[in-house]
């Protein structure tokens, strides 16, 4: 259960009084998610999502996240819209945590990914990037290239307990990425965590993009690489080229990409793989037994990382 902070009935009632949403009729914790505490609150005016931001979220980043969702929703991107209180504010305290209400989005995330899902995702991702072009705020990617080596150093001593030889392998990959990371690619607001469980579908169409709490300013093509890793592998290390081609073709049909972005795709995909491998590895070796959330297997991304390391160029992803 990904609810780390409990909210009493009295505290919830007092919190909702600061909004024009009526009283709470029901409140249920949401099990999915690993970063924050989330509740589905049925109010007299309809369902809303209540999020309490836990210790891993920097409160200083919250205006960026909430402002971005407001900006994107106003431009037709189906994402949660922050609810403003009677005072016009979207952020306040609840149970000692920063908290916000956002709109409820109908739909479910796809448990079995098909080429159709990847097709729709490519269009949605390109539309998100286009809608974010005039967003005035910026945020450094806190899990970008400069952060991977320090994160690795914090768990390297236990890496070989997870997989023999893993520490040396990751050390070599990090050195390669540090030496060969691209520069000068088109930059803008990216989601940075658009995994299947952050995309809702309703009647085969995307009804919602959620969980913008890793969003930042970075290479747009890096966001594409994250999605390739998350959506287009049948099993770890086994790319479904049809899915990859559908995702990339639909993305490029909405937002043309540069030759430099195409050329950089393998190294960006390798970087995206090592980013999620390292965060999973850190959680794997630091999560105590009996914790509320079970850490995800880092080795899934080791196989994906090895795939990208072995490709000759962007043609491996179905690009002509």
Backbone bond lengths (Angstrom), bond angles and torsions (degrees), N, CA, C in turn:
res aa  C-N    CA-C-N  psi(-1)  N-CA   C-N-CA  omega(-1)  CA-C   N-CA-C  phi
1 X - - - 1.462 - - 1.513 108.94 -
2 X 1.329 117.21 117.69 1.458 120.78 -178.81 1.528 110.34 -88.22
3 X 1.322 116.63 54.61 1.454 122.32 171.98 1.511 106.44 -123.73
4 X 1.316 116.15 106.38 1.451 121.15 -175.03 1.529 111.55 -94.30
5 X 1.323 116.95 -27.81 1.462 121.57 -177.76 1.524 108.74 -118.53
6 X 1.315 116.44 120.05 1.466 121.42 178.31 1.535 109.44 -82.15
7 X 1.318 115.72 144.87 1.456 122.81 -179.78 1.522 108.65 -119.39
8 X 1.320 117.30 122.95 1.461 121.10 179.93 1.525 110.22 -74.71
9 X 1.324 116.30 160.17 1.469 120.62 177.93 1.524 111.24 -59.94
10 X 1.321 116.84 -43.45 1.464 120.07 -179.06 1.521 111.60 -63.92
11 X 1.338 116.02 -41.30 1.464 119.56 -179.62 1.526 110.58 -66.12
12 X 1.332 116.36 -39.39 1.459 119.53 178.74 1.527 111.00 -65.59
13 X 1.323 116.34 -42.96 1.469 119.40 178.73 1.524 111.18 -59.67
14 X 1.322 116.65 -44.37 1.461 120.41 179.96 1.525 111.46 -65.53
15 X 1.314 116.08 -36.64 1.466 121.18 178.63 1.529 109.98 -64.48
16 X 1.329 117.27 -47.46 1.461 120.77 -176.44 1.521 112.52 -68.82
17 X 1.320 117.08 -24.08 1.464 119.74 177.85 1.526 111.83 -62.86
18 X 1.327 116.61 -18.71 1.453 120.77 179.32 1.532 112.55 -82.75
19 X 1.346 116.60 -0.08 1.455 122.71 179.75 1.525 109.72 -122.95
20 X 1.298 115.93 169.23 1.461 121.45 175.13 1.533 109.18 -103.33
21 X 1.323 116.02 58.37 1.464 120.29 -177.71 1.523 112.00 -120.30
22 X 1.310 117.92 0.55 1.453 120.50 -177.07 1.515 111.98 79.39
23 X 1.319 115.20 -170.08 1.468 120.95 -177.66 1.523 111.37 -84.21
24 X 1.336 114.45 162.04 1.466 120.25 174.51 1.515 109.85 -79.10
25 X 1.327 116.70 129.19 1.461 122.02 174.16 1.523 111.58 -94.77
26 X 1.341 115.67 -29.18 1.463 121.04 175.59 1.513 108.31 -160.22
27 X 1.330 116.02 159.83 1.469 121.65 179.75 1.522 107.63 -149.78
28 X 1.321 116.08 121.24 1.462 121.29 -175.73 1.512 110.26 -132.10
29 X 1.339 116.00 131.28 1.453 120.74 177.02 1.511 111.65 -65.98
30 X 1.342 116.68 145.04 1.464 123.26 178.70 1.518 108.18 -102.27
31 X 1.330 116.24 123.90 1.462 120.53 -172.58 1.519 112.78 -74.68
32 X 1.325 118.21 -30.36 1.457 120.66 -174.56 1.523 110.48 -78.86
33 X 1.342 114.13 154.67 1.461 119.90 -177.08 1.517 110.33 101.66
34 X 1.329 115.99 151.01 1.462 119.56 -176.36 1.523 113.46 -127.93
35 X 1.329 118.72 -9.50 1.456 120.44 -173.00 1.519 113.51 -96.73
36 X 1.338 117.42 -40.11 1.459 121.71 -171.08 1.520 110.81 -129.76
37 X 1.333 116.10 170.87 1.460 121.83 174.04 1.520 108.45 -94.13
38 X 1.322 116.58 126.72 1.455 121.31 -176.59 1.517 110.68 -125.77
39 X 1.331 115.82 139.56 1.461 122.62 178.37 1.522 109.22 -130.92
40 X 1.326 115.01 142.19 1.454 120.99 168.39 1.526 107.14 -93.46
41 X 1.322 115.53 114.87 1.460 121.25 -176.72 1.529 108.37 -110.37
42 X 1.324 115.80 117.99 1.459 120.21 174.21 1.520 107.51 -89.68
43 X 1.334 116.46 114.68 1.455 121.32 -179.18 1.523 109.70 -106.69
44 X 1.294 115.65 174.46 1.462 120.13 179.18 1.528 112.52 -65.84
45 X 1.328 116.77 -17.94 1.466 120.14 178.60 1.523 112.64 -104.31
46 X 1.344 117.55 0.71 1.456 120.56 178.54 1.517 112.24 131.53
47 X 1.345 117.05 176.53 1.461 120.90 -178.21 1.525 112.32 -77.56
48 X 1.337 115.25 143.75 1.457 122.57 176.01 1.519 109.09 -138.77
49 X 1.309 116.01 159.89 1.457 121.69 174.22 1.530 108.66 -104.67
50 X 1.314 115.29 126.46 1.464 122.20 175.74 1.521 108.14 -104.43
51 X 1.323 116.23 123.54 1.466 121.57 179.27 1.514 109.83 -117.86
52 X 1.331 115.68 129.18 1.460 122.57 171.00 1.525 106.78 -107.06
53 X 1.309 116.56 124.33 1.455 121.92 -173.49 1.521 109.21 -87.07
54 X 1.327 114.99 120.56 1.459 121.03 -174.22 1.531 111.37 -87.24
55 X 1.322 115.85 -174.12 1.457 122.01 -167.38 1.524 113.29 -64.87
56 X 1.338 118.19 -24.39 1.459 119.61 -177.97 1.523 112.24 -77.13
57 X 1.316 117.58 -9.65 1.464 121.20 178.52 1.524 108.96 -100.16
58 X 1.328 116.21 125.35 1.465 121.47 177.88 1.532 108.66 -74.20
59 X 1.338 118.29 118.39 1.468 119.23 179.60 1.526 113.44 -54.90
60 X 1.330 116.49 -28.44 1.451 119.75 178.99 1.522 113.70 -66.02
61 X 1.350 117.21 -18.53 1.459 121.33 178.91 1.526 112.79 -86.81
62 X 1.323 117.40 -13.89 1.463 119.89 -172.19 1.534 113.31 -63.62
63 X 1.325 120.37 -38.81 1.468 117.84 175.70 1.522 112.92 -58.87
64 X 1.335 117.46 -35.13 1.469 120.62 176.44 1.520 110.15 -64.22
65 X 1.336 117.35 -50.72 1.462 120.93 -176.76 1.526 111.69 -61.48
66 X 1.316 116.59 -49.01 1.459 120.43 -177.56 1.527 111.04 -69.33
67 X 1.318 116.71 -39.13 1.462 119.98 177.25 1.522 111.84 -64.61
68 X 1.330 116.81 -37.40 1.457 120.47 179.29 1.525 110.95 -65.70
69 X 1.326 117.40 -45.25 1.462 119.32 178.81 1.522 111.26 -61.05
70 X 1.315 116.87 -41.15 1.461 121.38 177.58 1.533 110.36 -61.14
71 X 1.324 115.99 -44.72 1.464 122.61 -179.65 1.523 111.10 -62.56
72 X 1.331 117.12 -48.55 1.461 120.96 -177.15 1.522 111.46 -66.73
73 X 1.333 116.49 -42.15 1.465 119.66 -179.74 1.527 110.33 -61.53
74 X 1.327 117.12 -38.04 1.460 120.69 179.37 1.523 112.12 -66.23
75 X 1.326 117.44 -17.66 1.462 122.20 179.92 1.522 111.89 -106.27
76 X 1.315 116.34 18.02 1.453 120.60 171.78 1.511 116.09 88.47
77 X 1.328 118.14 6.02 1.467 120.16 175.90 1.522 107.97 -79.53
78 X 1.340 118.54 127.23 1.472 119.90 -178.20 1.527 111.43 -75.93
79 X 1.309 115.85 85.63 1.463 121.05 -179.80 1.520 108.63 -134.48
80 X 1.329 117.92 162.90 1.466 119.73 -179.94 1.522 111.24 -59.17
81 X 1.326 115.41 138.56 1.456 121.34 177.48 1.522 109.66 -105.96
82 X 1.322 119.17 121.18 1.470 120.00 178.31 1.528 111.36 -60.52
83 X 1.330 115.04 138.75 1.460 121.44 179.02 1.527 108.59 -91.25
84 X 1.312 116.63 129.07 1.463 120.88 178.86 1.522 110.17 -88.05
85 X 1.329 115.24 139.71 1.448 120.79 177.86 1.513 111.65 -78.13
86 X 1.303 115.07 -178.52 1.464 120.31 178.99 1.525 111.52 -60.08
87 X 1.351 115.95 -25.42 1.466 120.45 179.76 1.520 112.62 -90.84
88 X 1.339 116.81 2.69 1.458 120.55 179.97 1.511 114.63 87.38
89 X 1.333 117.54 -4.70 1.463 121.53 -177.42 1.527 110.82 -89.28
90 X 1.345 116.22 150.73 1.460 121.43 177.18 1.527 112.62 -104.89
91 X 1.314 117.81 -12.70 1.460 121.58 -174.17 1.521 109.91 -124.10
92 X 1.330 116.35 132.81 1.468 121.33 176.72 1.531 108.25 -153.68
93 X 1.330 118.38 -176.87 1.458 123.03 -177.12 1.522 110.53 -100.10
94 X 1.342 115.27 144.42 1.455 123.06 173.53 1.521 107.96 -149.32
95 X 1.316 116.74 126.83 1.462 122.43 -179.50 1.527 111.62 52.78
96 X 1.321 116.32 36.55 1.451 121.43 177.45 1.509 115.33 78.07
97 X 1.322 117.26 8.66 1.451 121.50 -178.86 1.537 109.64 -122.69
98 X 1.343 118.12 147.34 1.465 118.82 167.94 1.523 108.78 -59.87
99 X 1.322 117.23 139.98 1.463 120.38 -174.97 1.517 110.13 -146.02
100 X 1.342 114.81 154.13 1.458 121.04 177.92 1.521 109.12 -149.38
101 X 1.322 115.11 152.57 1.459 122.86 170.04 1.520 108.25 -102.03
102 X 1.339 116.16 137.64 1.465 120.28 174.57 1.519 108.71 -132.97
103 X 1.322 115.14 162.08 1.457 120.27 -177.96 1.524 110.97 -65.36
104 X 1.326 114.82 153.31 1.460 122.68 178.14 1.525 109.06 -90.59
105 X 1.336 116.96 134.86 1.455 121.71 178.91 1.528 109.43 -113.21
106 X 1.312 116.60 130.54 1.460 121.27 178.17 1.523 110.31 -77.14
107 X 1.329 116.13 154.52 1.451 121.48 177.18 1.514 111.69 123.71
108 X 1.326 115.42 175.44 1.462 122.54 178.77 1.519 109.01 -137.22
109 X 1.319 115.50 149.53 1.458 118.01 176.53 1.527 109.22 -79.53
110 X 1.330 118.04 146.89 1.467 121.37 -174.18 1.528 112.11 -76.67
111 X 1.322 115.68 124.93 1.470 119.75 177.33 1.516 111.74 -80.26
112 X 1.315 117.43 -28.00 1.474 122.27 177.87 1.516 108.04 -119.90
113 X 1.314 117.07 109.93 1.455 122.12 -174.41 1.530 110.08 -79.98
114 X 1.320 116.25 128.90 1.460 122.46 177.51 1.524 109.64 -115.26
115 X 1.338 117.90 165.56 1.472 119.36 173.89 1.521 112.88 -56.69
116 X 1.324 117.62 -32.05 1.467 120.28 177.72 1.532 110.57 -61.18
117 X 1.327 117.01 -43.53 1.466 119.90 177.97 1.532 110.60 -59.83
118 X 1.329 116.31 -42.27 1.467 120.19 -178.73 1.524 111.03 -67.06
119 X 1.328 116.12 -36.13 1.462 121.40 175.84 1.531 110.59 -58.45
120 X 1.321 115.56 -50.50 1.466 120.15 -178.50 1.526 111.13 -67.36
121 X 1.313 116.86 -35.87 1.457 120.50 179.00 1.522 111.14 -63.26
122 X 1.342 117.35 -41.88 1.456 120.21 -179.00 1.514 111.76 -58.52
123 X 1.331 116.48 -43.64 1.459 120.38 178.14 1.521 111.30 -65.36
124 X 1.338 116.12 -45.17 1.466 120.03 -177.48 1.522 111.47 -63.68
125 X 1.316 117.37 -39.42 1.460 120.21 -179.48 1.524 110.67 -66.19
126 X 1.322 117.02 -42.58 1.459 120.09 178.74 1.529 110.63 -64.64
127 X 1.327 117.59 -39.61 1.467 120.82 177.96 1.537 110.48 -64.70
128 X 1.317 116.94 -38.79 1.468 120.54 177.23 1.529 110.08 -61.03
129 X 1.338 116.44 -46.26 1.464 119.76 -179.95 1.527 111.50 -62.49
130 X 1.326 116.22 -39.70 1.465 119.08 179.10 1.522 111.27 -67.24
131 X 1.330 116.88 -40.83 1.462 121.02 -178.97 1.519 111.90 -67.09
132 X 1.325 117.49 -26.42 1.456 120.79 -178.81 1.507 114.93 -85.14
133 X 1.329 117.75 -1.88 1.469 120.22 -174.03 1.518 112.67 -60.22
134 X 1.337 116.91 -36.12 1.462 118.69 -176.87 1.529 112.42 -103.95
135 X 1.332 117.12 17.80 1.459 119.01 174.50 1.526 108.03 -71.20
136 X 1.334 118.92 125.43 1.469 120.11 -169.35 1.522 115.32 -78.37
137 X 1.331 117.84 -16.94 1.456 119.82 -175.86 1.531 110.47 -93.59
138 X 1.324 115.63 156.10 1.463 121.41 174.94 1.521 108.98 -129.70
139 X 1.313 115.29 156.47 1.460 121.49 175.79 1.519 108.53 -146.67
140 X 1.314 116.89 128.45 1.465 120.36 176.84 1.519 110.11 -64.42
141 X 1.319 116.07 142.32 1.460 120.81 174.63 1.518 108.53 -70.24
142 X 1.328 116.57 107.76 1.464 120.97 -178.28 1.506 114.11 -73.89
143 X 1.342 116.58 -5.36 1.462 121.20 175.39 1.527 109.33 -128.55
144 X 1.321 115.33 43.41 1.453 121.93 177.16 1.523 111.64 -94.70
145 X 1.311 115.70 -173.68 1.465 121.53 -175.57 1.527 114.25 -48.77
146 X 1.347 120.73 -45.87 1.465 119.17 -178.09 1.525 113.77 -65.18
147 X 1.335 117.07 -16.04 1.459 120.70 -175.81 1.530 113.04 -96.34
148 X 1.334 117.58 -11.55 1.469 119.12 -174.56 1.520 111.81 -71.72
149 X 1.309 117.88 -42.78 1.472 120.10 -179.60 1.528 111.70 -62.69
150 X 1.351 119.96 -48.33 1.466 118.87 176.51 1.522 113.34 -60.21
151 X 1.337 117.50 -36.70 1.451 120.43 178.02 1.523 110.55 -66.29
152 X 1.325 116.79 -42.11 1.468 121.02 176.85 1.526 110.70 -60.82
153 X 1.324 117.37 -43.45 1.459 120.63 -178.67 1.532 112.23 -60.47
154 X 1.335 116.18 -27.67 1.470 120.05 -178.53 1.526 113.00 -77.97
155 X 1.333 117.32 -13.24 1.466 118.55 179.60 1.521 112.94 -132.67
156 X 1.335 117.63 4.81 1.464 120.94 -175.34 1.524 112.45 -60.98
157 X 1.325 117.73 -35.27 1.469 120.29 -176.79 1.531 112.80 -63.80
158 X 1.338 116.55 -20.94 1.461 120.29 -178.52 1.524 112.59 -108.63
159 X 1.341 116.99 0.92 1.466 119.79 -174.61 1.521 112.19 -62.17
160 X 1.341 117.13 -41.00 1.459 119.33 -177.76 1.525 112.72 -71.03
161 X 1.334 117.23 -15.20 1.460 119.80 173.52 1.528 110.53 -73.05
162 X 1.317 115.72 -26.20 1.464 121.05 178.42 1.526 110.53 -82.09
163 X 1.335 116.05 -39.76 1.469 121.42 178.61 1.521 108.51 -157.09
164 X 1.315 119.30 126.50 1.471 120.80 -178.43 1.521 111.72 -56.72
165 X 1.319 115.89 131.29 1.455 121.41 178.09 1.521 114.96 80.24
166 X 1.333 116.85 3.90 1.472 119.63 -175.61 1.520 111.89 -64.44
167 X 1.327 118.00 -39.30 1.467 120.37 -176.69 1.526 111.34 -61.30
168 X 1.321 116.89 -46.23 1.467 120.06 -179.33 1.522 110.78 -66.83
169 X 1.327 117.07 -38.84 1.459 120.46 -179.81 1.528 111.05 -63.61
170 X 1.320 116.82 -44.31 1.458 120.23 179.79 1.524 111.34 -68.66
171 X 1.298 116.72 -36.29 1.459 120.26 177.95 1.524 110.47 -60.53
172 X 1.338 116.81 -42.57 1.472 120.22 178.34 1.524 111.04 -66.44
173 X 1.317 116.61 -42.88 1.466 119.37 -179.36 1.524 111.62 -63.95
174 X 1.313 116.29 -41.25 1.455 119.53 177.77 1.528 111.32 -61.75
175 X 1.317 116.87 -41.31 1.464 120.32 178.71 1.527 110.52 -62.17
176 X 1.339 116.58 -40.97 1.465 120.28 179.06 1.537 110.90 -64.69
177 X 1.315 116.06 -42.89 1.460 119.66 -179.44 1.525 111.33 -67.47
178 X 1.314 116.54 -40.97 1.464 120.25 178.99 1.528 111.21 -62.52
179 X 1.342 116.62 -33.03 1.464 120.48 -179.41 1.527 112.22 -82.62
180 X 1.339 117.39 -28.20 1.459 119.77 -171.53 1.508 116.58 -117.76
181 X 1.339 117.90 12.02 1.466 120.05 -178.32 1.528 109.80 -65.85
182 X 1.324 117.89 134.33 1.465 119.78 -176.75 1.526 112.66 -68.99
183 X 1.305 115.35 161.13 1.467 122.06 175.92 1.523 107.84 -131.60
184 X 1.331 115.30 156.16 1.450 120.25 171.75 1.510 116.72 76.75
185 X 1.324 118.61 11.55 1.457 120.25 178.44 1.534 110.42 -76.42
186 X 1.336 117.97 157.32 1.469 120.09 177.31 1.522 111.44 -55.11
187 X 1.318 115.51 133.80 1.465 122.66 -172.78 1.523 109.45 -122.82
188 X 1.318 115.72 149.27 1.455 121.12 175.97 1.508 110.03 -176.77
189 X 1.319 115.88 -164.43 1.459 121.05 178.40 1.526 109.15 -74.31
190 X 1.315 116.78 129.43 1.461 121.59 176.09 1.528 109.04 -124.93
191 X 1.322 115.14 156.22 1.468 121.02 177.16 1.519 110.37 -75.89
192 X 1.339 116.64 -45.62 1.468 124.88 174.48 1.527 114.55 74.46
193 X 1.335 118.68 0.01 1.470 119.91 -178.97 1.535 110.03 -154.00
194 X 1.338 116.60 39.28 1.464 120.01 -172.21 1.528 110.58 -85.72
195 X 1.334 115.02 65.55 1.455 122.90 176.23 1.525 109.40 -78.04
196 X 1.328 118.17 164.41 1.468 119.84 -178.99 1.520 114.53 -53.62
197 X 1.340 118.18 -34.58 1.462 118.60 -178.38 1.522 112.84 -76.32
198 X 1.327 117.12 1.15 1.466 121.45 174.24 1.529 112.29 -108.78
199 X 1.332 115.82 12.15 1.470 121.08 179.54 1.522 108.53 -129.78
200 X 1.323 116.97 119.28 1.462 122.47 179.34 1.523 110.12 -96.44
201 X 1.336 115.03 140.09 1.457 121.66 174.50 1.520 109.11 -119.32
202 X 1.312 115.00 146.29 1.457 122.46 175.57 1.526 106.69 -140.99
203 X 1.345 116.02 119.27 1.468 121.51 -177.00 1.535 110.78 52.22
204 X 1.315 115.53 48.12 1.465 124.45 174.27 1.524 115.02 68.47
205 X 1.317 117.40 8.22 1.459 120.39 176.10 1.530 109.20 -120.31
206 X 1.318 116.34 150.88 1.464 120.25 179.77 1.523 109.58 -68.81
207 X 1.329 114.92 126.83 1.463 120.59 179.26 1.522 112.49 -110.63
208 X 1.334 117.60 -10.40 1.451 118.11 -179.25 1.519 113.04 -170.35
209 X 1.313 116.16 139.76 1.463 124.38 169.04 1.519 105.90 -113.13
210 X 1.327 117.26 125.21 1.457 119.82 -173.39 1.518 111.31 -125.98
211 X 1.336 115.31 178.11 1.462 124.83 173.07 1.533 112.01 58.55
212 X 1.320 114.59 72.14 1.462 121.18 -178.86 1.526 112.13 -92.33
213 X 1.317 119.03 23.71 1.459 121.01 -170.28 1.529 113.92 -88.54
214 X 1.351 116.92 9.56 1.459 121.58 164.62 1.535 110.40 -116.90
215 X 1.327 117.15 3.33 1.463 120.68 -177.25 1.530 110.35 -58.10
216 X 1.328 115.47 148.41 1.466 119.98 -173.69 1.520 108.81 -166.40
217 X 1.311 115.82 -175.67 1.455 122.89 176.56 1.524 108.63 -105.65
218 X 1.318 116.41 118.21 1.465 120.04 -176.42 1.527 108.52 -162.72
219 X 1.338 115.90 -175.43 1.466 120.35 177.74 1.530 109.63 -60.15
220 X 1.334 116.64 130.55 1.457 120.51 177.31 1.531 110.61 -61.67
221 X 1.328 116.88 -38.10 1.465 120.16 -178.48 1.527 112.02 -68.01
222 X 1.320 117.72 -22.92 1.459 119.61 174.79 1.524 110.36 -65.29
223 X 1.322 117.91 -36.95 1.459 121.87 176.17 1.532 110.35 -62.17
224 X 1.330 116.03 -39.40 1.464 120.75 176.36 1.531 109.86 -62.15
225 X 1.322 116.44 -42.15 1.465 120.72 -179.45 1.530 111.31 -64.02
226 X 1.326 117.39 -39.35 1.461 120.77 175.93 1.525 109.93 -57.88
227 X 1.327 116.54 -44.55 1.467 120.78 -178.40 1.528 111.74 -68.56
228 X 1.318 117.96 -37.78 1.460 119.91 175.03 1.525 110.70 -55.63
229 X 1.309 116.00 -46.24 1.462 120.20 -179.05 1.522 112.02 -65.32
230 X 1.321 116.29 -40.11 1.463 121.01 -171.77 1.522 113.50 -81.76
231 X 1.335 117.68 -24.85 1.461 121.05 -171.07 1.527 114.64 -114.58
232 X 1.316 118.62 -20.60 1.464 120.04 -164.41 1.522 115.29 -113.54
233 X 1.311 117.98 9.88 1.458 120.58 177.03 1.520 109.91 -106.71
234 X 1.346 115.89 123.84 1.464 120.67 178.40 1.524 110.72 -68.72
235 X 1.311 114.00 -48.20 1.464 122.33 173.58 1.513 106.49 -135.65
236 X 1.310 117.83 161.56 1.460 118.63 -179.71 1.528 112.07 -51.78
237 X 1.302 116.39 124.05 1.455 121.09 177.94 1.511 114.63 86.44
238 X 1.339 119.17 1.17 1.458 122.11 -177.65 1.528 109.20 -121.44
239 X 1.323 116.67 97.48 1.454 122.28 -177.94 1.521 110.88 -75.95
240 X 1.329 117.04 134.69 1.453 122.67 169.27 1.525 106.82 -90.52
241 X 1.325 116.66 103.30 1.453 121.21 -173.46 1.527 111.01 -65.08
242 X 1.332 117.09 -32.56 1.464 119.73 178.56 1.518 110.49 -61.74
243 X 1.318 116.71 -45.62 1.464 120.41 178.19 1.523 110.71 -62.88
244 X 1.315 116.57 -44.22 1.468 120.27 -179.16 1.527 110.57 -62.33
245 X 1.329 116.79 -44.42 1.459 120.32 -179.77 1.527 110.81 -62.74
246 X 1.320 117.34 -43.49 1.462 120.22 -179.90 1.531 110.90 -62.16
247 X 1.312 116.63 -43.86 1.464 120.24 179.56 1.529 110.44 -62.15
248 X 1.327 116.15 -49.07 1.459 120.11 -175.71 1.528 112.02 -69.42
249 X 1.330 117.44 -39.77 1.459 119.72 -179.72 1.526 111.40 -63.87
250 X 1.330 116.87 -43.23 1.461 119.34 -179.08 1.526 110.90 -70.05
251 X 1.330 116.47 -35.38 1.462 118.74 176.12 1.521 110.06 -62.42
252 X 1.333 116.84 -47.37 1.465 121.09 -176.55 1.530 111.92 -68.89
253 X 1.337 116.95 -26.36 1.466 119.82 177.59 1.525 111.51 -68.69
254 X 1.325 116.25 -25.40 1.466 121.05 -179.14 1.516 112.06 -98.90
255 X 1.324 116.75 -38.54 1.468 121.11 177.41 1.525 108.85 -132.19
256 X 1.338 118.17 101.61 1.462 120.43 179.01 1.524 111.20 -56.56
257 X 1.325 116.23 138.70 1.459 120.96 -179.65 1.520 109.61 -106.50
258 X 1.310 115.84 157.28 1.465 121.06 -178.68 1.519 110.41 -84.80
259 X 1.329 115.59 162.25 1.466 120.17 175.57 1.523 110.58 -60.54
260 X 1.327 116.71 -35.94 1.467 119.97 179.75 1.527 111.05 -65.40
261 X 1.334 117.51 -36.83 1.464 120.45 177.80 1.522 110.67 -65.68
262 X 1.327 116.24 -42.17 1.465 119.74 178.91 1.524 109.99 -62.24
263 X 1.320 116.95 -46.28 1.462 120.94 -178.90 1.522 112.13 -62.77
264 X 1.334 116.34 -31.82 1.465 120.93 -176.37 1.526 112.87 -84.67
265 X 1.327 118.23 -7.80 1.458 119.88 -172.55 1.531 114.08 -55.67
266 X 1.342 120.20 -44.19 1.472 118.22 179.72 1.525 113.81 -60.14
267 X 1.328 118.11 -42.21 1.467 119.04 -178.64 1.526 110.44 -73.64
268 X 1.326 117.96 -33.71 1.460 119.95 175.76 1.524 110.56 -65.44
269 X 1.322 116.82 -40.15 1.465 120.28 178.41 1.522 110.97 -67.02
270 X 1.327 116.19 -37.01 1.465 119.93 175.72 1.529 110.15 -64.16
271 X 1.324 116.45 -41.83 1.461 119.99 177.92 1.512 112.09 -64.52
272 X 1.335 117.15 -42.52 1.462 120.06 177.84 1.522 110.99 -61.98
273 X 1.323 116.51 -37.27 1.467 119.67 178.94 1.524 111.33 -66.07
274 X 1.323 117.04 -43.10 1.461 118.51 -177.92 1.521 111.00 -71.64
275 X 1.326 117.89 -30.07 1.465 120.00 176.49 1.519 110.99 -60.31
276 X 1.346 117.49 -47.75 1.459 119.57 -178.22 1.519 111.74 -76.37
277 X 1.329 116.73 -30.12 1.462 118.81 174.01 1.530 110.52 -61.78
278 X 1.329 116.48 -44.85 1.464 119.75 -176.16 1.523 112.50 -69.01
279 X 1.333 117.61 -40.96 1.463 117.72 178.58 1.524 110.83 -67.61
280 X 1.327 116.76 -36.63 1.460 119.31 175.90 1.531 111.08 -67.38
281 X 1.324 116.86 -39.93 1.458 120.47 178.81 1.522 110.54 -62.72
282 X 1.326 115.62 -44.45 1.465 119.11 179.05 1.532 110.54 -59.53
283 X 1.327 116.68 -46.66 1.465 119.63 179.31 1.528 111.50 -64.97
284 X 1.321 116.08 -37.04 1.472 120.79 -177.52 1.525 111.25 -62.32
285 X 1.326 116.57 -41.25 1.468 119.39 -175.29 1.528 112.10 -90.29
286 X 1.346 117.31 -8.59 1.466 119.65 -177.33 1.519 114.53 -116.17
287 X 1.321 118.07 -3.59 1.457 120.41 179.38 1.522 109.56 -86.70
288 X 1.318 118.06 120.17 1.465 120.24 -177.78 1.527 111.78 -71.43
289 X 1.338 117.44 154.48 1.463 120.06 175.44 1.526 110.92 -57.80
290 X 1.328 115.99 141.45 1.461 120.04 179.33 1.502 114.64 82.50
291 X 1.341 117.60 7.97 1.462 120.09 179.26 1.524 110.34 -65.60
292 X 1.344 116.09 157.18 1.459 120.86 -177.26 1.522 112.28 -63.24
293 X 1.318 117.55 -35.29 1.460 121.81 -176.53 1.519 109.37 -115.18
294 X 1.338 116.20 129.44 1.457 120.92 177.90 1.522 109.55 -80.08
295 X 1.336 118.81 126.52 1.464 119.58 -179.59 1.524 111.62 -66.83
296 X 1.338 115.41 150.32 1.454 121.09 -179.56 1.522 110.07 -82.90
297 X 1.323 115.69 151.51 1.462 122.31 -175.79 1.526 110.76 -69.23
298 X 1.326 118.51 117.39 1.474 119.17 179.60 1.524 113.34 -70.06
299 X 1.335 117.58 -22.70 1.464 119.93 -174.94 1.522 112.42 -69.53
300 X 1.332 117.57 -20.98 1.469 119.36 173.86 1.517 110.20 -55.21
301 X 1.330 115.79 -40.64 1.459 119.69 -177.96 1.523 112.93 -84.85
302 X 1.312 118.46 -14.23 1.457 119.67 171.81 1.522 109.77 -65.75
303 X 1.333 117.27 -43.22 1.464 120.53 179.31 1.525 111.23 -66.33
304 X 1.326 117.56 -38.49 1.464 121.06 177.42 1.530 110.02 -66.10
305 X 1.319 116.67 -41.79 1.464 121.40 177.52 1.523 110.84 -58.45
306 X 1.318 116.63 -43.94 1.469 120.72 179.77 1.519 111.24 -63.81
307 X 1.335 117.36 -36.68 1.465 119.72 177.45 1.525 109.92 -60.07
308 X 1.308 117.65 -51.45 1.467 120.55 -176.90 1.527 111.25 -63.95
309 X 1.284 116.43 -34.56 1.459 120.22 179.74 1.525 110.70 -62.56
310 X 1.322 117.11 -28.65 1.457 120.93 -174.73 1.511 116.34 -94.89
311 X 1.338 119.09 -1.27 1.467 119.65 -176.37 1.515 109.83 -83.27
312 X 1.345 114.82 155.37 1.468 121.15 -179.42 1.521 112.68 -89.83
313 X 1.321 117.11 -24.07 1.454 119.80 -177.63 1.501 110.66 176.12
314 X 1.328 115.97 -173.34 1.468 121.40 -173.93 1.517 112.72 -65.73
315 X 1.333 118.86 -17.73 1.462 120.81 178.46 1.530 111.06 -61.58
316 X 1.323 117.68 -24.44 1.468 120.95 178.98 1.517 111.87 -64.10
317 X 1.334 117.98 -19.08 1.457 122.58 -179.86 1.532 112.18 -99.49
318 X 1.325 116.49 10.60 1.448 120.65 177.02 1.508 114.80 93.31
319 X 1.324 117.37 4.97 1.465 120.82 178.80 1.524 110.21 -80.70
320 X 1.325 115.65 136.27 1.460 119.61 179.57 1.523 110.18 -76.45
